[in-house]
Amino acid sequence: MTDTAIASPLTFKRSLLAVLGLALVLMLSALDQTVIGNAMPYIVADLGNFDLYAWVATSYLLTSIITVPIFGRLGDYYGRKYFVIAATVLFTISSALCSFAGSMQMLILWRAVQGIGGGMLVGTAFACIPELFPDTRQRLRWQILFSTAFSIVNALGPTLGGILTEQYGWRSVFYLNLPLGLLALVVSWIYLPYFKPAKKAAIRLDWLGALLIMCVLGSMQLLAEFLPSNGSSFTLIGLLLACGLSAALLIFQQRRAHSPILPPSLFAIGPVKQLFIISVLIGAVLFTLLYFMPLLFQGGYGYSPKQAAWLVTPMGVSITISAIINGRIVTRMRNPMRLPQMGFLVAATACALLALIGSKGHFGTLMGLMMMAGIGIGFILLNVTIFIQTLAPREFLGIATALTQSLRLVGGLLGTALTGAAVTKWYNVHVGGALQQANSAEIPENVQQHFADPQVLLQPVAPVFAAYYPLAREAMVNAIDIGLAVCAVLALLAFWQSTRLPLIQFPGVALKDKKSRS
């Protein structure tokens, strides 16, 4: 274990083991998010309270979003190693508590605590990489390991979650975190070096700023929750006012705080602010695809969960492949922004084609388009993080990296909430019109009631309503196509935003070009 600041370069073995420890703790968080999806129906069947179904996921996401920038900032002040260790311990313990939950309310509570640990991991672990590897080229090579680990977990997680739940019950998906968390803790404790930050003036933490961030994101989350369920207009107006007022107070408070969590001077850097906007946009596209494509394939096309998994997996695999290619060539380019720009166009094209083919897509076509979307995204995610770390001042490195991840989650939260609202609304419109158009006689009330909830399309076909299922599935496809079209527009907006960025060059590339011209 290293308790003192590291000044000399690390050996290859020490670097490998340090990165392995970081990869393990990040895989711990990523695996938890992917395996729980297939377990949710079993959880609700056991604990009840179907109305709280979404909160099992959103409670984790909300606390993660809040804690990422907080601990990213704290890592800048106090160093990151012990935050990584504390986060691993908290995440592992809360996983055990989730497995013992006897009600949905208790599960949601422990998932929120687990999200705090997950936010600490994301807010500190990603920022450890530029400390371990100050050289940009070397940093890119090691970050490929992170991308590979995430993609493997995203590809295997849903299948692993289904097997564990079916064979051993839903609580086993949380037991899985215990040995992995223990291994990550041991490796990080022994091999992750401690980089002590430079001495600063007396630190006054911005707890008021943290509280206002919680208010902004909390009201935003509640707004996303009430919008699809047709909350009263007074409720929606109240939440909008609360969100707007909290945001205004946060901006005012951050400008006058001694040590703001969201430094205004960082947001004053034009290229950094533009990259933050891109993170929000690509987060909305990524999470919409992750959450709604399985619904499209199972509910819209009628594929089994296993077939849907085969269709979603190519996206994770292609993200890994394109990220590896990206890491090999990005530092050799005079204008590395060309790579993410190409990624935006490829992702936008894939989303647009998925929306245009409607319910006529064949299995191979859908698989190819999902792979195409993954290729586009793979040329975006890593580059945005690298560009932020290149442009941000050294003293803001941790919070800038953390904000990149946090804003991607914010984009995912908004994207999935708005897409969910659109799917709920437009499914009802399309299914009612399709049923009425296909039958001259009035549709029986029990048929309308049966197909009012799109959840029925994910369950075994009821024989008495079998004749109506193709119409309902087409309505589901049409509804999700609206969300895919919005994703295509968001990817194009991100492309346009990227064209406004100045030329970004890595130090080694700039020096090489200068020598060649001389």
C-alpha positions as CSV (number, residue, x, y, z in Angstrom):
1,M,0.0,0.0,0.0
2,T,1.2,3.5,-0.8
3,D,0.5,6.2,1.8
4,T,2.7,8.9,0.5
5,A,2.4,11.0,-2.6
6,I,3.9,9.4,-5.8
7,A,6.5,11.6,-7.5
8,S,8.4,9.2,-9.7
9,P,6.9,7.4,-12.8
10,L,5.3,4.1,-12.1
11,T,6.7,0.8,-13.4
12,F,4.7,-1.1,-16.1
13,K,3.7,-3.7,-13.5
14,R,2.5,-1.2,-11.0
15,S,0.6,0.7,-13.7
16,L,-1.1,-2.4,-14.9
17,L,-2.2,-3.4,-11.4
18,A,-3.4,0.1,-10.6
19,V,-5.5,0.2,-13.7
20,L,-6.8,-3.3,-13.0
21,G,-8.0,-2.1,-9.6
22,L,-9.8,0.9,-11.2
23,A,-11.3,-1.3,-13.9
24,L,-12.6,-3.7,-11.2
25,V,-14.3,-1.0,-9.2
26,L,-15.9,0.6,-12.3
27,M,-17.0,-2.8,-13.6
28,L,-18.6,-3.3,-10.2
29,S,-20.9,-0.3,-10.8
30,A,-21.5,-1.1,-14.5
31,L,-22.3,-4.7,-13.8
32,D,-24.9,-3.8,-11.2
33,Q,-26.7,-1.5,-13.6
34,T,-27.0,-4.2,-16.3
35,V,-27.8,-7.4,-14.4
36,I,-30.7,-5.8,-12.5
37,G,-32.9,-5.3,-15.6
38,N,-33.8,-8.9,-16.1
39,A,-34.4,-9.3,-12.3
40,M,-37.0,-6.5,-12.0
41,P,-40.1,-8.5,-12.9
42,Y,-39.2,-11.1,-10.3
43,I,-38.5,-8.3,-7.7
44,V,-42.0,-6.8,-8.3
45,A,-43.7,-10.2,-8.2
46,D,-42.0,-10.9,-4.8
47,L,-42.2,-7.5,-3.1
48,G,-45.2,-5.9,-4.9
49,N,-45.8,-2.2,-5.4
50,F,-45.6,-2.2,-9.2
51,D,-46.1,1.6,-9.1
52,L,-42.6,1.9,-7.6
53,Y,-41.1,-0.2,-10.4
54,A,-39.2,2.8,-12.0
55,W,-37.8,4.1,-8.7
56,V,-35.6,1.0,-8.2
57,A,-33.5,2.3,-11.1
58,T,-34.1,6.0,-10.9
59,S,-33.2,6.3,-7.2
60,Y,-29.7,4.9,-8.0
61,L,-29.4,7.2,-11.0
62,L,-30.5,10.3,-9.1
63,T,-28.0,9.9,-6.2
64,S,-25.2,9.0,-8.7
65,I,-25.8,12.1,-10.7
66,I,-25.7,14.2,-7.5
67,T,-22.6,12.7,-6.0
68,V,-20.4,12.5,-9.1
69,P,-19.5,16.3,-9.2
70,I,-19.4,16.5,-5.4
71,F,-16.7,13.8,-5.0
72,G,-15.0,14.8,-8.2
73,R,-14.4,18.1,-6.5
74,L,-13.4,16.6,-3.2
75,G,-10.9,14.4,-5.0
76,D,-9.2,17.5,-6.4
77,Y,-8.7,18.7,-2.8
78,Y,-7.8,15.5,-0.8
79,G,-6.6,13.0,-3.4
80,R,-8.6,10.2,-4.9
81,K,-7.3,6.8,-3.6
82,Y,-9.2,6.7,-0.4
83,F,-12.4,8.0,-2.0
84,V,-12.2,5.0,-4.4
85,I,-11.7,2.6,-1.4
86,A,-14.6,4.2,0.6
87,A,-16.9,4.0,-2.5
88,T,-16.1,0.4,-3.0
89,V,-16.8,-0.5,0.6
90,L,-20.1,1.5,0.6
91,F,-21.2,0.0,-2.7
92,T,-20.5,-3.5,-1.6
93,I,-22.2,-3.1,1.8
94,S,-25.3,-1.5,0.2
95,S,-25.4,-4.4,-2.3
96,A,-25.7,-6.8,0.6
97,L,-28.4,-4.7,2.2
98,C,-30.3,-4.6,-1.2
99,S,-30.3,-8.4,-1.2
100,F,-32.0,-8.5,2.3
101,A,-34.7,-5.9,1.4
102,G,-38.2,-7.0,2.4
103,S,-40.2,-4.3,0.7
104,M,-39.9,-2.1,-2.4
105,Q,-39.5,0.9,-0.2
106,M,-36.4,-0.6,1.6
107,L,-35.0,-1.7,-1.7
108,I,-35.3,1.8,-3.2
109,L,-33.6,3.2,-0.1
110,W,-30.6,0.9,-0.3
111,R,-30.4,1.4,-4.1
112,A,-30.2,5.2,-3.4
113,V,-27.3,4.5,-1.0
114,Q,-25.7,2.2,-3.6
115,G,-26.0,5.1,-6.0
116,I,-24.0,7.3,-3.7
117,G,-21.2,4.7,-3.8
118,G,-21.5,4.4,-7.6
119,G,-21.3,8.2,-7.9
120,M,-18.2,8.3,-5.8
121,L,-16.6,5.6,-8.0
122,V,-17.3,7.5,-11.2
123,G,-16.4,10.9,-9.8
124,T,-13.0,9.7,-8.6
125,A,-11.9,6.6,-10.6
126,F,-12.0,8.2,-14.0
127,A,-9.9,11.2,-12.8
128,C,-7.2,8.8,-11.5
129,I,-6.2,8.0,-15.1
130,P,-4.6,11.3,-16.0
131,E,-2.7,11.3,-12.7
132,L,-1.4,7.8,-13.4
133,F,-0.5,8.6,-17.0
134,P,0.2,12.4,-17.6
135,D,1.3,11.6,-21.2
136,T,-1.8,11.8,-23.5
137,R,-0.7,8.9,-25.8
138,Q,0.0,6.6,-22.9
139,R,-3.3,7.6,-21.2
140,L,-5.3,6.7,-24.3
141,R,-3.8,3.2,-24.4
142,W,-4.7,2.5,-20.8
143,Q,-8.2,4.0,-21.2
144,I,-9.0,1.4,-23.9
145,L,-8.9,-1.1,-21.0
146,F,-11.7,0.8,-19.3
147,S,-13.8,0.9,-22.5
148,T,-13.2,-2.8,-23.1
149,A,-14.3,-3.6,-19.5
150,F,-17.5,-1.6,-19.8
151,S,-18.4,-3.1,-23.1
152,I,-17.8,-6.6,-21.9
153,V,-20.0,-6.0,-18.9
154,N,-22.7,-4.3,-20.9
155,A,-22.8,-7.3,-23.3
156,L,-22.7,-10.0,-20.6
157,G,-24.7,-8.3,-17.9
158,P,-28.3,-8.8,-19.1
159,T,-27.7,-12.5,-19.9
160,L,-25.9,-13.1,-16.5
161,G,-28.7,-11.3,-14.7
162,G,-31.4,-13.5,-16.3
163,I,-29.5,-16.8,-15.6
164,L,-28.9,-15.8,-11.9
165,T,-32.5,-14.7,-11.4
166,E,-34.0,-17.8,-13.0
167,Q,-31.7,-20.3,-11.2
168,Y,-31.2,-18.7,-7.8
169,G,-33.7,-15.9,-7.4
170,W,-33.5,-12.1,-7.8
171,R,-31.4,-11.6,-4.6
172,S,-28.5,-13.4,-6.2
173,V,-27.9,-10.5,-8.6
174,F,-26.8,-8.4,-5.6
175,Y,-24.8,-11.3,-4.0
176,L,-22.7,-11.1,-7.2
177,N,-21.3,-7.8,-6.1
178,L,-19.9,-9.1,-2.9
179,P,-16.9,-11.2,-4.1
180,L,-16.3,-8.7,-7.0
181,G,-16.3,-5.8,-4.5
182,L,-13.9,-7.6,-2.2
183,L,-11.5,-8.3,-5.0
184,A,-11.7,-4.7,-6.2
185,L,-11.1,-3.4,-2.7
186,V,-8.0,-5.5,-2.2
187,V,-6.4,-4.7,-5.5
188,S,-7.1,-0.9,-5.2
189,W,-5.9,-0.8,-1.6
190,I,-2.6,-2.4,-2.4
191,Y,-1.7,-1.2,-5.9
192,L,-3.5,2.2,-6.5
193,P,-1.0,4.9,-5.6
194,Y,-2.0,8.0,-3.6
195,F,-1.3,11.3,-5.4
196,K,-1.4,14.1,-2.8
197,P,-2.7,17.4,-4.2
198,A,-0.6,20.5,-4.0
199,K,-1.0,22.5,-0.9
200,K,-3.8,25.0,-1.1
201,A,-5.3,27.7,1.1
202,A,-7.8,26.7,3.7
203,I,-10.6,24.7,2.1
204,R,-14.3,25.7,2.7
205,L,-16.6,23.1,1.1
206,D,-19.6,24.3,-0.8
207,W,-22.3,22.4,1.0
208,L,-25.0,24.9,0.0
209,G,-24.0,24.3,-3.6
210,A,-24.4,20.5,-3.1
211,L,-27.8,21.0,-1.6
212,L,-28.9,23.2,-4.5
213,I,-27.6,20.6,-7.0
214,M,-29.8,18.0,-5.2
215,C,-32.8,20.3,-5.5
216,V,-32.3,20.9,-9.2
217,L,-31.8,17.3,-10.1
218,G,-34.4,16.0,-7.6
219,S,-37.1,18.3,-9.0
220,M,-36.0,17.3,-12.5
221,Q,-36.3,13.6,-11.6
222,L,-39.8,14.1,-10.1
223,L,-40.8,16.1,-13.2
224,A,-39.6,13.2,-15.4
225,E,-41.6,10.8,-13.2
226,F,-44.9,12.8,-13.3
227,L,-44.7,13.8,-17.0
228,P,-45.4,10.3,-18.5
229,S,-48.0,9.6,-15.8
230,N,-50.1,12.7,-16.6
231,G,-49.6,14.4,-13.3
232,S,-51.8,17.4,-12.6
233,S,-51.0,20.7,-14.2
234,F,-50.4,22.2,-10.8
235,T,-47.9,19.5,-9.9
236,L,-46.0,20.0,-13.2
237,I,-46.0,23.8,-12.9
238,G,-44.8,23.5,-9.3
239,L,-42.0,21.2,-10.2
240,L,-41.0,23.4,-13.2
241,L,-40.9,26.4,-10.9
242,A,-38.9,24.5,-8.3
243,C,-36.4,23.3,-10.9
244,G,-36.0,26.8,-12.4
245,L,-35.7,28.6,-9.1
246,S,-33.2,26.0,-7.8
247,A,-31.1,26.4,-10.9
248,A,-31.1,30.2,-10.7
249,L,-30.1,30.1,-7.0
250,L,-27.4,27.6,-7.9
251,I,-25.9,29.8,-10.6
252,F,-26.0,32.8,-8.3
253,Q,-24.5,30.9,-5.4
254,Q,-21.7,29.3,-7.4
255,R,-20.6,32.8,-8.5
256,R,-20.1,33.9,-5.0
257,A,-18.9,30.7,-3.3
258,H,-15.3,30.5,-2.0
259,S,-14.8,27.0,-3.4
260,P,-17.7,26.2,-5.7
261,I,-18.5,22.6,-6.7
262,L,-19.2,23.8,-10.2
263,P,-16.5,26.4,-10.8
264,P,-17.8,29.3,-13.0
265,S,-14.3,29.8,-14.3
266,L,-14.4,26.3,-15.7
267,F,-17.7,26.9,-17.5
268,A,-16.3,30.2,-18.8
269,I,-13.9,28.2,-21.0
270,G,-15.9,28.1,-24.2
271,P,-14.6,24.8,-25.6
272,V,-15.1,23.0,-22.2
273,K,-18.7,24.3,-22.0
274,Q,-19.4,23.1,-25.5
275,L,-18.0,19.6,-24.7
276,F,-20.3,19.6,-21.6
277,I,-23.3,20.2,-23.9
278,I,-22.1,17.4,-26.2
279,S,-21.9,15.1,-23.2
280,V,-25.6,15.8,-22.4
281,L,-26.7,15.2,-26.0
282,I,-24.8,12.0,-26.5
283,G,-25.9,10.7,-23.1
284,A,-29.5,11.2,-24.2
285,V,-28.9,9.2,-27.4
286,L,-26.9,6.4,-25.6
287,F,-29.4,5.8,-22.8
288,T,-32.4,6.0,-25.0
289,L,-30.9,3.2,-27.2
290,L,-30.0,1.1,-24.1
291,Y,-33.4,1.3,-22.4
292,F,-35.8,1.4,-25.4
293,M,-34.3,-0.9,-28.0
294,P,-35.1,-4.0,-25.9
295,L,-38.6,-2.7,-25.6
296,L,-38.8,-2.2,-29.4
297,F,-37.4,-5.7,-30.2
298,Q,-39.6,-7.5,-27.6
299,G,-42.7,-5.4,-27.5
300,G,-42.7,-4.2,-31.1
301,Y,-41.2,-7.0,-33.1
302,G,-42.2,-9.8,-30.7
303,Y,-38.8,-11.3,-30.3
304,S,-37.9,-13.3,-27.2
305,P,-35.6,-11.8,-24.5
306,K,-32.8,-14.0,-25.8
307,Q,-33.3,-12.8,-29.4
308,A,-33.5,-9.2,-28.2
309,A,-30.2,-9.7,-26.3
310,W,-28.6,-10.9,-29.5
311,L,-29.7,-7.7,-31.2
312,V,-28.5,-5.4,-28.5
313,T,-25.1,-7.1,-27.9
314,P,-23.6,-5.9,-31.3
315,M,-23.8,-2.3,-30.1
316,G,-21.6,-3.0,-27.1
317,V,-19.2,-5.0,-29.1
318,S,-18.9,-2.4,-31.8
319,I,-18.4,0.4,-29.2
320,T,-15.3,-1.6,-28.0
321,I,-13.9,-2.2,-31.4
322,S,-14.3,1.4,-32.6
323,A,-12.9,2.7,-29.3
324,I,-9.8,0.6,-29.8
325,I,-9.4,1.9,-33.3
326,N,-10.0,5.4,-32.1
327,G,-7.3,5.1,-29.4
328,R,-4.7,3.9,-32.0
329,I,-5.2,6.8,-34.4
330,V,-6.6,9.8,-32.5
331,T,-3.2,11.1,-31.2
332,R,-1.8,10.9,-34.8
333,M,-4.3,13.2,-36.3
334,R,-3.9,16.9,-36.9
335,N,-7.6,17.4,-36.2
336,P,-8.7,14.6,-33.8
337,M,-12.2,16.2,-33.7
338,R,-12.9,14.5,-37.1
339,L,-13.3,11.2,-35.3
340,P,-16.2,12.1,-33.0
341,Q,-17.8,14.2,-35.8
342,M,-17.8,11.1,-37.9
343,G,-19.3,9.2,-34.9
344,F,-22.1,11.7,-34.6
345,L,-23.1,11.3,-38.3
346,V,-22.9,7.5,-38.2
347,A,-25.0,7.4,-35.0
348,A,-27.6,9.8,-36.4
349,T,-27.8,7.8,-39.6
350,A,-28.4,4.5,-37.7
351,C,-31.1,6.1,-35.5
352,A,-32.8,7.6,-38.5
353,L,-32.8,4.3,-40.4
354,L,-34.1,2.4,-37.4
355,A,-37.0,4.9,-37.3
356,L,-37.7,4.8,-41.0
357,I,-37.9,1.0,-41.4
358,G,-40.7,0.8,-38.9
359,S,-41.9,-2.7,-38.3
360,K,-40.5,-4.0,-41.6
361,G,-36.9,-4.6,-40.4
362,H,-35.5,-8.0,-40.7
363,F,-33.3,-9.6,-37.9
364,G,-30.0,-9.1,-39.8
365,T,-30.9,-5.5,-40.8
366,L,-31.7,-4.6,-37.2
367,M,-28.5,-6.2,-36.0
368,G,-26.5,-4.3,-38.6
369,L,-28.0,-1.0,-37.6
370,M,-27.4,-1.6,-33.9
371,M,-23.7,-2.3,-34.8
372,M,-23.7,0.9,-36.8
373,A,-25.0,2.9,-33.9
374,G,-22.3,1.3,-31.6
375,I,-19.5,2.2,-34.0
376,G,-20.7,5.8,-34.0
377,I,-20.9,6.0,-30.2
378,G,-17.5,4.3,-29.8
379,F,-15.8,7.2,-31.7
380,I,-17.5,9.7,-29.3
381,L,-17.4,8.7,-25.7
382,L,-13.7,8.3,-25.1
383,N,-12.8,11.4,-27.2
384,V,-15.1,13.7,-25.2
385,T,-13.4,12.6,-22.0
386,I,-9.9,13.0,-23.5
387,F,-10.7,16.4,-24.9
388,I,-12.0,17.6,-21.6
389,Q,-8.9,16.4,-19.8
390,T,-6.8,18.2,-22.4
391,L,-8.5,21.5,-22.2
392,A,-9.4,21.8,-18.5
393,P,-6.9,23.5,-16.2
394,R,-4.9,21.2,-13.9
395,E,-6.7,22.3,-10.7
396,F,-10.1,21.5,-12.3
397,L,-9.1,18.2,-13.8
398,G,-11.1,16.0,-11.4
399,I,-14.3,18.0,-11.4
400,A,-14.1,18.5,-15.2
401,T,-13.8,14.7,-15.7
402,A,-16.5,14.0,-13.2
403,L,-18.9,16.6,-14.8
404,T,-18.4,14.9,-18.1
405,Q,-19.7,11.6,-16.7
406,S,-22.4,13.3,-14.6
407,L,-23.8,15.4,-17.5
408,R,-23.9,12.2,-19.6
409,L,-26.1,10.7,-16.9
410,V,-28.2,13.9,-16.9
411,G,-28.7,13.6,-20.6
412,G,-29.6,9.9,-20.2
413,L,-32.2,10.8,-17.5
414,L,-33.8,13.5,-19.6
415,G,-33.6,11.5,-22.8
416,T,-35.2,8.4,-21.3
417,A,-37.9,10.4,-19.5
418,L,-38.9,12.3,-22.5
419,T,-38.8,9.2,-24.8
420,G,-40.8,7.3,-22.2
421,A,-43.4,10.1,-22.1
422,A,-43.6,10.1,-26.0
423,V,-43.9,6.3,-26.1
424,T,-46.7,6.3,-23.5
425,K,-48.6,9.0,-25.3
426,W,-48.1,7.9,-28.9
427,Y,-48.6,4.2,-28.2
428,N,-52.1,5.0,-27.0
429,V,-52.8,7.2,-30.0
430,H,-51.5,4.6,-32.5
431,V,-53.0,1.5,-30.9
432,G,-56.4,3.1,-30.7
433,G,-56.3,4.3,-34.3
434,A,-54.9,1.0,-35.6
435,L,-57.6,-1.1,-33.9
436,Q,-60.4,1.2,-35.1
437,Q,-59.1,1.3,-38.6
438,A,-58.8,-2.4,-38.9
439,N,-62.3,-3.1,-37.8
440,S,-65.4,-1.5,-39.1
441,A,-67.3,-2.5,-36.0
442,E,-66.7,-0.8,-32.7
443,I,-63.8,-2.3,-30.7
444,P,-65.0,-4.2,-27.6
445,E,-64.1,-2.3,-24.4
446,N,-62.2,-5.3,-23.0
447,V,-59.9,-5.2,-26.0
448,Q,-59.1,-1.5,-25.6
449,Q,-58.5,-2.1,-21.9
450,H,-56.2,-5.0,-22.5
451,F,-53.9,-3.1,-24.9
452,A,-54.1,0.2,-23.0
453,D,-50.9,-0.8,-21.1
454,P,-48.0,-1.6,-23.4
455,Q,-46.6,-4.0,-20.8
456,V,-49.0,-6.7,-22.2
457,L,-46.8,-6.9,-25.3
458,L,-43.9,-8.2,-23.1
459,Q,-46.0,-11.0,-21.6
460,P,-47.3,-14.3,-23.1
461,V,-50.0,-13.7,-25.8
462,A,-53.5,-14.0,-24.5
463,P,-55.3,-16.3,-27.0
464,V,-58.6,-14.4,-26.8
465,F,-56.9,-11.2,-28.1
466,A,-54.4,-12.9,-30.4
467,A,-55.8,-11.4,-33.6
468,Y,-55.2,-7.8,-32.3
469,Y,-51.5,-8.3,-31.3
470,P,-49.9,-7.4,-34.7
471,L,-51.8,-4.1,-34.7
472,A,-50.7,-3.3,-31.2
473,R,-47.1,-4.3,-31.9
474,E,-47.0,-2.0,-34.9
475,A,-48.4,0.8,-32.7
476,M,-45.5,0.2,-30.3
477,V,-42.9,0.4,-33.1
478,N,-44.4,3.6,-34.4
479,A,-44.3,5.1,-30.9
480,I,-40.6,4.2,-30.3
481,D,-39.7,5.4,-33.8
482,I,-40.5,8.9,-32.6
483,G,-37.9,8.6,-29.9
484,L,-35.4,7.3,-32.4
485,A,-36.1,10.2,-34.7
486,V,-35.4,12.6,-31.8
487,C,-32.1,10.7,-31.1
488,A,-31.1,11.3,-34.7
489,V,-31.8,15.0,-34.3
490,L,-29.8,15.2,-31.1
491,A,-26.8,13.5,-32.7
492,L,-26.9,16.0,-35.5
493,L,-27.1,18.8,-32.9
494,A,-24.0,17.3,-31.2
495,F,-22.3,17.3,-34.6
496,W,-23.1,20.9,-35.2
497,Q,-21.9,21.8,-31.7
498,S,-18.6,20.0,-32.4
499,T,-18.0,22.1,-35.6
500,R,-17.9,25.2,-33.4
501,L,-15.0,23.9,-31.3
502,P,-11.5,25.2,-32.0
503,L,-8.8,22.9,-33.3
504,I,-7.8,20.5,-30.5
505,Q,-4.2,19.1,-30.7
506,F,-2.4,16.9,-28.3
507,P,1.1,18.2,-27.2
508,G,3.0,15.4,-28.9
509,V,1.2,15.9,-32.2
510,A,1.6,19.6,-32.2
511,L,5.4,19.3,-31.7
512,K,5.7,16.6,-34.4
513,D,3.8,18.8,-36.9
514,K,6.0,21.8,-36.0
515,K,9.2,19.8,-36.6
516,S,8.0,18.4,-40.0
517,R,7.2,21.9,-41.2
518,S,10.6,23.2,-40.2
